[in-house]
């Protein structure tokens, strides 16, 4: 309880520090989430055409399930070769199990969700600070885990921006920071396969507003895995059971959809910026207007295949035409 109180105080202090004008200005949670998302987005490097993501837990349970969920959500969104999830456990945590073997309850959950049984049954990996250089994004399952990682880092190490809470990706303000269209709950739900969405939908409105404590192993005991998804209310109506694993499962599915959306949009945004930079550098003078679209495309391909190769021929032609037209309007 003391640790949670301290962490809450740290969060509130950070929030107040972020607000323009300090305590005199009203705090905007949306602005705070967007600012953190922007920092994390800028810390990622899309030039390798993929992101490696590490979930870190303290129980060898939640992390491996989140890893399997993200892999399935990524596959559904044609991102299986773009997002590579993994998981690790804080071995020094007093909550860490002595055995690194996959818990039986975790295997039960993975099987019920149709996740990769090979990955879910692997022996757990101990978290080490060296993993910070191996992964693009470190996602802690709760505040305590994130605090343990951040306290172990040297001052101004630059790793803080890449270490985020899984619960942050429940927010459409966070995961939609680079979205080309307005991010909505519906667009986030569209990223979840229908059979998984049916499991999460009854809990969605509650899950999306959850704090990081929902993913803490203190919030869900392993026995909760066998809790029924629906229970009868006092009036005899069937209602979602918000006290067991189904609620946690729903929040984790939504958060993994948020991670997927955030990473894919970040990659698109970085390549959009890189392609526009090429256009600005190669075509900026009157004589450049003499290029045909195909000639301009060939010039760009010679300049940087790693950037232009991200886009289809149709996309490149459209962008080149728009740029040349904008250049003509600017010069004449």
C-alpha positions as CSV (number, residue, x, y, z in Angstrom):
1,X,0.0,0.0,0.0
2,X,2.9,2.4,0.8
3,X,4.5,1.6,-2.6
4,X,1.2,2.3,-4.4
5,X,0.8,5.6,-2.5
6,X,4.3,6.7,-3.5
7,X,3.8,5.8,-7.1
8,X,0.5,7.7,-7.2
9,X,2.3,10.7,-5.7
10,X,5.0,10.4,-8.4
11,X,2.4,10.2,-11.2
12,X,0.5,13.3,-9.9
13,X,3.7,15.2,-9.5
14,X,4.8,14.4,-13.0
15,X,1.3,15.4,-14.3
16,X,1.5,18.7,-12.5
17,X,5.0,19.3,-13.8
18,X,3.8,18.7,-17.4
19,X,0.9,21.1,-17.2
20,X,1.7,24.5,-18.7
21,X,1.9,27.0,-15.9
22,X,2.4,24.3,-13.3
23,X,-0.3,24.1,-10.6
24,X,-2.0,27.3,-11.9
25,X,-3.1,25.6,-15.1
26,X,-5.7,22.8,-15.3
27,X,-4.3,19.4,-16.0
28,X,-5.4,17.7,-19.2
29,X,-5.1,13.9,-19.1
30,X,-5.5,13.7,-22.9
31,X,-2.7,16.2,-23.5
32,X,-0.5,14.3,-21.0
33,X,-1.1,11.0,-22.8
34,X,-0.5,12.5,-26.2
35,X,2.8,14.0,-25.0
36,X,4.0,10.7,-23.7
37,X,2.9,8.9,-26.9
38,X,4.8,11.5,-29.0
39,X,8.0,10.9,-26.9
40,X,7.7,7.2,-27.4
41,X,6.9,7.5,-31.1
42,X,10.0,9.6,-31.7
43,X,12.2,7.1,-29.8
44,X,11.3,4.3,-32.2
45,X,13.3,3.6,-35.4
46,X,11.2,2.3,-38.3
47,X,14.1,2.1,-40.7
48,X,14.5,-1.7,-40.0
49,X,10.9,-2.2,-41.1
50,X,9.9,-3.9,-37.9
51,X,9.6,-3.4,-34.1
52,X,10.7,-5.8,-31.4
53,X,8.4,-5.5,-28.3
54,X,9.1,-6.9,-24.9
55,X,6.4,-7.3,-22.2
56,X,7.8,-7.4,-18.7
57,X,5.9,-8.9,-15.7
58,X,6.8,-10.1,-12.3
59,X,4.9,-13.4,-12.3
60,X,5.8,-15.3,-15.5
61,X,2.1,-15.2,-16.3
62,X,0.7,-12.0,-17.6
63,X,3.6,-11.2,-19.9
64,X,3.5,-14.5,-21.9
65,X,-0.3,-14.1,-22.4
66,X,0.2,-10.5,-23.7
67,X,2.9,-11.7,-26.0
68,X,0.6,-14.3,-27.5
69,X,-2.3,-11.8,-27.8
70,X,-0.1,-9.2,-29.6
71,X,1.1,-11.9,-32.0
72,X,-2.5,-12.8,-32.9
73,X,-3.7,-9.2,-33.2
74,X,-0.6,-8.4,-35.4
75,X,-1.4,-11.4,-37.6
76,X,-5.0,-10.3,-38.0
77,X,-3.8,-6.8,-39.1
78,X,-1.2,-8.2,-41.6
79,X,1.7,-7.2,-39.2
80,X,3.1,-10.6,-38.3
81,X,6.4,-9.7,-40.0
82,X,6.4,-6.2,-38.5
83,X,5.7,-6.7,-34.8
84,X,7.8,-9.3,-32.9
85,X,6.6,-9.6,-29.3
86,X,8.4,-11.4,-26.5
87,X,8.1,-11.5,-22.7
88,X,10.4,-11.5,-19.6
89,X,10.0,-11.6,-15.9
90,X,11.6,-9.5,-13.2
91,X,13.5,-12.3,-11.5
92,X,14.4,-10.3,-8.4
93,X,10.8,-9.5,-7.7
94,X,9.4,-11.1,-4.5
95,X,6.4,-12.1,-6.7
96,X,8.5,-14.0,-9.2
97,X,8.0,-17.8,-9.2
98,X,10.9,-20.1,-8.5
99,X,10.1,-22.2,-11.6
100,X,10.5,-20.6,-15.0
101,X,8.2,-23.1,-16.6
102,X,4.9,-21.8,-18.0
103,X,2.1,-21.9,-15.3
104,X,-0.7,-24.3,-16.1
105,X,-3.2,-21.5,-15.8
106,X,-1.4,-19.5,-18.5
107,X,-1.5,-22.5,-20.8
108,X,-5.2,-22.8,-20.1
109,X,-5.8,-19.1,-21.0
110,X,-3.6,-19.3,-24.2
111,X,-5.5,-22.4,-25.4
112,X,-8.9,-20.8,-24.8
113,X,-7.8,-17.7,-26.8
114,X,-6.3,-19.7,-29.6
115,X,-2.8,-18.4,-29.1
116,X,0.4,-20.1,-30.2
117,X,0.8,-23.0,-27.8
118,X,4.6,-23.3,-28.6
119,X,5.3,-19.7,-27.5
120,X,2.9,-19.9,-24.5
121,X,4.6,-23.0,-23.2
122,X,8.2,-21.8,-23.5
123,X,10.3,-21.4,-20.4
124,X,10.2,-17.9,-19.0
125,X,13.1,-15.4,-19.6
126,X,14.6,-13.3,-16.8
127,X,14.6,-9.6,-17.5
128,X,18.0,-7.9,-17.8
129,X,18.8,-4.3,-18.5
130,X,20.8,-5.4,-21.6
131,X,17.4,-6.2,-23.2
132,X,16.8,-2.5,-23.4
133,X,19.2,-2.3,-26.4
134,X,17.6,-5.4,-28.0
135,X,14.0,-4.2,-28.0
136,X,12.4,-1.1,-29.5
137,X,9.6,-0.9,-27.0
138,X,9.5,-2.2,-23.4
139,X,6.0,-2.6,-22.0
140,X,5.7,-3.0,-18.2
141,X,2.6,-4.7,-17.0
142,X,2.1,-2.4,-14.0
143,X,3.5,0.7,-12.2
144,X,5.7,-1.3,-9.8
145,X,7.5,-3.1,-12.6
146,X,8.0,0.1,-14.6
147,X,9.4,1.8,-11.4
148,X,11.9,-1.1,-10.9
149,X,13.2,-0.8,-14.4
150,X,13.4,3.0,-14.4
151,X,15.2,3.1,-11.0
152,X,17.8,0.8,-12.4
153,X,18.7,3.1,-15.3
154,X,21.4,5.8,-15.1
155,X,20.2,9.4,-15.1
156,X,19.2,10.7,-18.6
157,X,19.9,7.3,-20.2
158,X,17.3,8.0,-22.9
159,X,15.6,4.7,-22.3
160,X,12.7,6.2,-20.3
161,X,10.7,7.1,-23.5
162,X,10.7,3.5,-24.7
163,X,9.5,2.0,-21.4
164,X,5.8,2.4,-21.1
165,X,2.9,0.8,-19.2
166,X,0.6,-1.6,-21.0
167,X,-2.4,0.3,-19.6
168,X,-1.3,3.5,-21.5
169,X,-2.2,1.7,-24.8
170,X,-5.8,1.5,-23.6
171,X,-6.1,5.2,-24.4
172,X,-7.0,6.2,-27.9
173,X,-5.3,9.5,-27.2
174,X,-2.0,7.5,-26.7
175,X,-2.3,4.8,-29.3
176,X,-3.8,7.1,-31.9
177,X,-1.1,9.8,-31.7
178,X,0.0,9.2,-35.3
179,X,-3.4,8.1,-36.8
180,X,-4.2,9.7,-40.1
181,X,-7.9,9.7,-39.3
182,X,-9.6,10.4,-36.0
183,X,-9.0,7.5,-33.7
184,X,-12.2,6.1,-32.2
185,X,-13.2,3.2,-30.0
186,X,-14.8,1.6,-33.0
187,X,-11.6,1.8,-35.1
188,X,-9.6,0.2,-32.2
189,X,-12.2,-2.6,-31.9
190,X,-11.9,-3.2,-35.6
191,X,-8.3,-4.4,-35.1
192,X,-9.4,-7.3,-32.9
193,X,-10.5,-10.6,-34.6
194,X,-14.2,-11.2,-34.2
195,X,-14.0,-14.2,-31.8
196,X,-11.7,-12.3,-29.5
197,X,-13.7,-9.2,-29.7
198,X,-16.8,-11.1,-28.6
199,X,-14.9,-12.1,-25.5
200,X,-13.8,-8.5,-24.8
201,X,-16.9,-6.6,-25.9
202,X,-19.0,-7.0,-22.7
203,X,-16.1,-5.5,-20.7
204,X,-14.9,-3.0,-23.2
205,X,-16.2,0.2,-21.6
206,X,-14.8,-0.7,-18.2
207,X,-11.6,-2.1,-19.6
208,X,-10.6,0.9,-21.7
209,X,-10.6,3.1,-18.5
210,X,-8.7,0.7,-16.4
211,X,-5.5,1.7,-14.5
212,X,-2.3,-0.2,-14.7
213,X,-3.3,-2.2,-11.5
214,X,-5.6,-4.3,-13.6
215,X,-2.6,-6.1,-15.0
216,X,-0.9,-6.6,-11.6
217,X,-0.8,-10.1,-10.4
218,X,-2.1,-8.8,-7.1
219,X,-5.3,-7.8,-8.9
220,X,-5.9,-11.3,-10.4
221,X,-5.0,-14.5,-8.7
222,X,-4.5,-17.6,-10.8
223,X,-7.7,-19.1,-9.5
224,X,-9.6,-16.2,-11.1
225,X,-8.7,-17.7,-14.5
226,X,-11.5,-20.2,-14.0
227,X,-14.1,-17.6,-13.1
228,X,-17.2,-17.5,-15.3
229,X,-17.4,-14.7,-17.9
230,X,-21.0,-13.9,-17.1
231,X,-22.8,-14.1,-13.7
232,X,-26.4,-13.5,-12.6
233,X,-27.2,-10.2,-10.9
234,X,-29.5,-9.9,-7.9
235,X,-32.4,-9.3,-10.4
236,X,-31.5,-12.5,-12.3
237,X,-30.0,-10.8,-15.3
238,X,-26.8,-12.0,-16.9
239,X,-24.0,-9.5,-16.4
240,X,-20.3,-9.4,-17.1
241,X,-18.2,-10.8,-14.2
242,X,-15.8,-7.9,-13.5
243,X,-14.1,-9.6,-10.5
244,X,-12.1,-12.3,-12.3
245,X,-9.8,-12.9,-15.2
246,X,-12.3,-12.2,-18.0
247,X,-12.1,-8.4,-17.2
248,X,-8.3,-8.5,-17.2
249,X,-8.3,-10.5,-20.4
250,X,-10.5,-7.9,-22.1
251,X,-8.3,-5.0,-21.0
252,X,-5.2,-6.9,-22.3
253,X,-6.8,-7.6,-25.7
254,X,-7.8,-3.9,-26.1
255,X,-4.3,-2.8,-25.0
256,X,-2.6,-5.2,-27.4
257,X,-4.8,-3.7,-30.2
258,X,-3.6,-0.3,-29.0
259,X,0.0,-1.4,-29.2
260,X,-0.5,-2.7,-32.7
261,X,-2.2,0.5,-33.9
262,X,0.5,2.7,-32.2
263,X,3.4,0.9,-33.8
264,X,1.9,0.6,-37.3
265,X,0.9,4.3,-37.3
266,X,4.4,5.2,-36.1
267,X,6.0,3.3,-38.9
268,X,3.7,4.9,-41.5
269,X,4.4,8.4,-40.1
270,X,8.1,8.0,-40.1
271,X,8.2,6.8,-43.7
272,X,5.8,9.5,-44.7
273,X,8.2,12.1,-43.3
274,X,11.2,10.4,-44.9
275,X,9.6,10.3,-48.3
276,X,8.5,13.9,-48.1
277,X,12.1,14.8,-47.2
278,X,13.3,13.1,-50.3
279,X,10.8,14.9,-52.5
280,X,11.8,18.3,-50.9
281,X,15.5,17.6,-51.5
282,X,15.3,16.2,-55.0
283,X,12.6,18.4,-56.5
284,X,12.7,22.1,-55.3
285,X,13.7,24.2,-58.4
286,X,12.0,25.2,-61.6
287,X,13.9,22.8,-63.8
288,X,12.7,19.9,-61.7
289,X,9.2,20.5,-63.0
290,X,10.4,19.1,-66.4
291,X,10.6,15.6,-64.9
292,X,7.8,13.2,-65.7
293,X,6.3,11.3,-62.8
294,X,8.1,8.1,-63.9
295,X,11.4,10.0,-64.2
296,X,11.0,11.5,-60.8
297,X,10.2,8.1,-59.3
298,X,13.3,6.6,-60.9
299,X,15.4,9.4,-59.4
300,X,14.0,8.8,-56.0
301,X,14.5,5.1,-56.2
302,X,18.1,5.6,-56.9
303,X,18.3,8.0,-54.0
304,X,16.9,5.8,-51.4
305,X,15.3,2.4,-52.1
306,X,15.0,1.8,-48.3
307,X,12.5,4.6,-48.1
308,X,10.7,4.4,-51.5
309,X,10.4,0.7,-51.2
310,X,8.0,1.1,-48.3
311,X,5.4,2.5,-50.7
312,X,3.7,0.9,-53.7
313,X,4.2,2.4,-57.2
314,X,0.7,3.9,-57.1
315,X,1.4,5.6,-53.7
316,X,4.7,7.0,-55.0
317,X,3.2,8.3,-58.2
318,X,0.4,10.0,-56.2
319,X,2.8,11.7,-53.8
320,X,5.1,12.8,-56.6
321,X,2.2,14.3,-58.6
322,X,1.0,16.2,-55.5
323,X,4.5,17.4,-54.7
324,X,5.2,18.6,-58.3
325,X,1.9,20.4,-58.4
326,X,2.6,22.1,-55.0
327,X,6.0,23.1,-56.3
328,X,4.5,24.6,-59.5
329,X,2.1,26.6,-57.4
330,X,4.9,27.8,-55.1
331,X,7.2,28.9,-57.9
332,X,4.6,30.4,-60.2
